[in-house]
């Protein structure tokens, strides 16, 4: 059996780029760390680290073991905290970060509920669309939206909810220009898009997993979803937006869904927690709470196709 402490020391040495830095961080002699890693290598029968005066790095097998070691330590921490939190009332300050729109639409009603439920907890929420370094900036928790899998790291990841994007447009625009009945017809329309590097084309996924790439030249682009939504309400064109942030506008008749059977992006919300010892029970409680409540907030039922009664999508003057 491996000594879990030796595995921990190995990961700390790798994460901090060498024995000297890890020694300062852990408050242990460099020789102690070196000996513990050598013992680990002896048990495994392989060399995990290259040690020379000019460079420090992992061997190929060391890199493979490092990823398994992270998973092992994270699982051990989860098991420990799951037991400890039963005997500990959540308390203390939670520093969390998330995107502006997630805070505005997914969290605004949930955070007060959680704080009322846990009077000894305080939350400092920093909203930014920039990709922050959670560990370096001292955050206990990040809630991020993404369409591609998040990169592997030393962060503990937990899936929270789906938040798919759909196509929407103002009723005035659809009255003037017609409602597309196929993805290909969207290329004939004015569009509104999230500002990003690279192509602005839409990638739509429909029934039976069919994918369709629609070439577009957006009339308006922004990195702010509220601005995109308001532009769609102002009849500037068709916009891809998370369904759950458009519910009020749909109910008020300011937006209508376009091609409801097609998804513009299969977005997800995930919680990221720094891998570290002594995780606050309050953080674990908040993540559990969000995993239960956010799916209810982001749930969106696409419009019934038969209720849309689309008009011709050919361009015509208003």
C-alpha positions in Angstrom: 0.0 0.0 0.0 1.2 3.5 -0.8 1.7 6.0 2.0 -0.8 8.8 1.2 1.6 11.4 2.8 4.3 10.4 0.3 1.9 10.8 -2.6 0.9 14.2 -1.2 4.6 15.3 -0.9 5.2 14.2 -4.5 2.3 16.3 -5.8 3.4 19.3 -3.8 6.9 19.1 -5.2 5.6 18.9 -8.7 3.0 21.7 -8.2 5.7 24.0 -6.8 8.3 23.2 -9.4 10.9 21.7 -7.1 11.9 20.6 -3.6 13.2 24.0 -2.5 9.9 25.8 -3.1 7.8 22.9 -1.7 10.0 22.9 1.4 9.3 26.6 2.0 5.6 26.1 1.5 5.2 23.0 3.7 7.7 24.1 6.3 9.7 20.8 6.0 13.4 20.3 5.3 14.2 19.7 1.7 16.0 16.5 2.6 12.9 15.1 4.2 10.8 15.7 1.1 13.6 14.2 -1.1 13.7 11.1 1.1 9.9 10.7 1.1 9.8 10.9 -2.7 12.7 8.4 -3.0 10.7 6.0 -0.7 7.7 6.4 -3.0 9.8 5.7 -6.0 11.3 2.6 -4.3 7.8 1.2 -3.5 6.7 1.8 -7.1 9.9 0.6 -8.6 10.2 3.5 -11.0 11.8 7.0 -11.2 9.2 9.7 -11.0 11.4 12.8 -11.1 14.5 13.8 -13.0 16.9 15.4 -10.6 19.8 17.3 -12.1 21.6 20.5 -11.3 20.2 22.2 -14.4 16.6 21.1 -14.6 13.8 19.6 -12.7 10.9 17.6 -14.2 8.8 14.5 -14.2 9.7 11.4 -16.2 7.0 10.0 -18.5 5.8 7.5 -15.9 6.0 10.3 -13.3 3.6 12.4 -15.4 1.2 9.5 -15.6 1.4 8.8 -11.9 1.0 12.6 -11.1 -2.5 12.6 -12.6 -3.5 9.5 -10.7 -2.1 11.0 -7.5 -4.2 14.1 -7.9 -7.3 12.0 -8.3 -6.3 9.9 -5.3 -5.7 12.9 -3.0 -8.9 14.6 -4.1 -10.9 11.5 -3.4 -9.3 11.2 0.1 -10.1 14.9 0.8 -13.7 14.5 -0.3 -14.1 11.5 1.9 -12.6 13.3 4.9 -14.6 16.4 4.5 -17.8 14.5 3.9 -17.4 13.0 7.4 -16.1 16.2 9.1 -18.9 18.5 7.8 -21.5 16.3 9.6 -20.1 17.5 12.9 -19.3 21.0 11.9 -21.8 23.9 11.3 -21.0 25.8 8.1 -19.4 29.1 9.0 -16.8 31.6 7.8 -16.2 33.7 4.7 -16.5 32.2 1.2 -14.8 34.0 -1.6 -16.3 33.0 -4.9 -16.1 34.2 -8.5 -18.3 33.8 -11.5 -19.4 35.5 -14.7 -21.6 38.6 -14.5 -24.5 36.9 -16.2 -24.4 33.8 -14.1 -24.5 36.0 -11.0 -27.3 38.1 -12.4 -29.6 35.3 -13.7 -28.7 32.1 -11.9 -27.5 33.2 -8.4 -29.3 36.4 -7.6 -32.2 34.7 -5.8 -30.2 31.7 -4.6 -27.4 33.4 -2.6 -29.9 35.1 -0.2 -31.7 31.8 0.4 -28.4 30.1 1.2 -27.2 32.9 3.6 -30.6 32.9 5.4 -30.2 29.1 5.9 -26.6 29.5 7.2 -26.4 32.6 9.4 -22.8 32.0 10.3 -21.6 32.1 6.6 -20.5 35.2 4.7 -20.0 35.3 0.9 -17.8 37.7 -1.1 -18.9 37.4 -4.7 -16.6 38.8 -7.4 -18.1 38.9 -10.9 -15.9 39.0 -13.9 -15.9 37.5 -17.4 -12.1 37.1 -17.3 -10.6 33.7 -16.6 -9.1 34.2 -13.2 -6.5 32.1 -11.4 -8.6 30.8 -8.6 -5.7 29.6 -6.4 -3.5 32.6 -6.9 -6.3 35.1 -6.4 -7.5 33.4 -3.2 -10.9 32.2 -4.2 -12.6 29.3 -2.5 -15.0 28.6 -5.3 -15.6 29.5 -9.0 -18.8 28.9 -11.0 -18.1 28.8 -14.7 -20.2 28.3 -17.8 -18.6 26.3 -20.7 -19.4 24.3 -23.8 -16.1 22.3 -24.0 -14.8 20.2 -21.1 -12.7 22.2 -18.7 -9.0 21.6 -18.7 -7.6 19.1 -16.3 -5.9 20.8 -13.3 -5.5 20.5 -9.6 -8.9 22.0 -9.2 -11.8 19.8 -8.0 -14.6 20.0 -10.6 -18.2 19.3 -10.1 -21.0 19.5 -12.7 -23.8 21.7 -11.6 -26.4 22.1 -14.4 -27.0 22.3 -18.1 -27.8 25.7 -19.6 -28.4 25.2 -23.3 -28.4 28.1 -25.8 -31.2 28.5 -28.3 -32.1 31.0 -31.0 -34.3 34.0 -30.3 -35.5 37.1 -32.1 -37.9 39.9 -31.5 -41.5 39.6 -32.9 -41.1 42.8 -34.9 -38.0 41.4 -36.7 -39.7 38.1 -37.5 -42.8 39.9 -38.7 -40.7 42.0 -41.1 -38.2 39.3 -42.2 -40.0 36.0 -41.7 -39.2 33.1 -39.4 -36.6 30.5 -40.5 -37.9 27.0 -40.7 -34.5 25.3 -41.3 -31.0 26.1 -40.0 -29.8 26.9 -43.5 -32.3 29.8 -43.8 -30.7 31.5 -40.8 -27.8 32.4 -43.0 -30.2 34.8 -44.9 -30.9 36.7 -41.7 -29.3 39.4 -39.6 -27.7 37.9 -36.5 -26.5 39.1 -33.1 -23.5 37.2 -31.6 -21.3 36.8 -28.6 -17.9 38.6 -29.3 -15.1 36.1 -29.5 -12.0 35.4 -31.5 -12.2 33.2 -34.6 -15.3 32.4 -36.6 -18.7 33.9 -35.7 -20.6 31.0 -37.4 -23.4 29.2 -35.6 -23.1 25.5 -35.0 -26.6 24.2 -34.5 -27.4 20.7 -33.1 -30.8 19.3 -33.9 -32.9 16.1 -33.7 -30.9 12.9 -33.7 -27.7 14.8 -33.1 -27.6 16.3 -36.6 -25.2 19.3 -36.8 -25.4 22.2 -39.1 -22.8 25.0 -39.5 -24.5 28.3 -40.4 -22.2 31.0 -41.8 -23.2 34.4 -40.4 -21.9 38.0 -40.4 -23.3 39.5 -37.2 -24.7 43.0 -37.3 -23.9 43.4 -33.6 -21.4 41.6 -31.3 -20.8 41.9 -27.6 -19.3 40.0 -24.7 -22.3 40.9 -22.6 -25.4 38.7 -22.8 -27.7 41.3 -21.6 -26.7 43.6 -24.4 -27.3 40.8 -26.9 -30.7 40.0 -25.4 -31.8 43.6 -25.5 -30.6 44.0 -29.1 -32.8 40.9 -30.0 -35.7 42.5 -28.2 -35.1 45.7 -30.3 -35.6 43.6 -33.5 -32.0 43.8 -34.7 -31.8 40.1 -35.6 -31.6 36.5 -34.4 -29.4 35.9 -31.3 -28.1 32.7 -29.7 -28.7 33.0 -25.9 -29.0 30.8 -22.9 -32.7 29.8 -22.7 -33.1 30.5 -19.0 -32.1 34.2 -19.3 -34.9 34.8 -21.8 -37.9 33.4 -19.9 -39.2 36.8 -18.8 -38.9 38.4 -22.3 -40.7 35.4 -23.9 -43.5 35.6 -21.3 -43.8 39.4 -22.0 -43.9 38.8 -25.8 -40.6 40.7 -26.4 -38.8 37.6 -27.7 -39.8 34.5 -29.7 -37.9 31.3 -30.0 -36.6 30.4 -33.5 -36.0 26.7 -34.5 -36.9 25.4 -31.0 -35.7 21.9 -31.9 -32.2 23.1 -32.5 -29.6 23.9 -29.8 -27.1 26.6 -30.5 -24.7 25.5 -27.7 -24.9 22.7 -25.1 -23.5 24.8 -22.3 -22.9 23.6 -18.8 -22.3 25.2 -15.4 -19.5 23.7 -13.3 -18.1 24.4 -9.8 -14.4 24.6 -9.4 -12.8 24.2 -6.0 -9.1 24.6 -5.2 -7.5 21.4 -4.2 -6.2 22.1 -0.7 -6.4 20.7 2.8 -8.9 22.1 5.3 -11.7 23.0 2.8 -14.4 25.0 4.6 -17.5 23.0 5.3 -19.3 26.1 4.2 -17.9 25.8 0.7 -19.0 22.2 0.5 -22.5 23.1 1.7 -22.7 25.9 -0.9 -21.7 23.7 -3.7 -24.2 21.0 -2.7 -26.9 23.7 -2.5 -26.1 25.1 -5.9 -26.0 21.6 -7.4 -29.6 21.1 -6.1 -31.1 24.5 -6.9 -29.4 25.8 -10.1 -30.8 23.1 -12.4 -34.3 24.4 -11.4 -33.2 27.9 -12.4 -31.6 27.0 -15.7 -34.3 24.6 -16.8 -35.9 25.8 -20.1 -38.7 24.2 -22.1 -38.3 24.9 -25.8 -41.4 26.3 -27.5 -43.7 23.8 -29.1 -43.0 23.6 -32.9 -46.7 23.6 -33.8 -47.3 26.8 -31.9 -44.8 28.9 -33.9 -46.6 29.0 -37.2 -43.5 30.2 -39.1 -43.7 32.6 -42.0 -41.5 32.6 -45.1 -37.9 33.5 -44.3 -37.2 35.3 -47.5 -36.1 38.9 -47.0 -38.6 41.6 -47.7 -39.0 45.2 -46.7 -40.8 46.0 -43.5 
